[in-house]
Amino acid sequence: MRSAVYLVLKDCVPLREAAKCFDGMSFRTLFRYVKKRENDDYCSNGLMAPKYDLRTFFSSDQEKELATYVIKCSQMYYGNSTKDFRRLAS
């Protein structure tokens, strides 16, 4: 990600071309990081993290515990739907 941002800012490569150079990178994601980098030094400190890292609801241990519970219930044919498990998680 960092190299794509520098490619856009330093070498003046258009956003869409830079996103095509790096497989699997969205144009909008690259645009968001370039915009952050232009506005302040937020990204210069190595804080280029995806959004989902900042908005986690469960800790990794809680998530694993919930996943094992859901698998155990499904193996016992407990009969919960996906809506029931979503309600359980919230």
Disulfide bonds with the S-S distance in Angstrom:
none
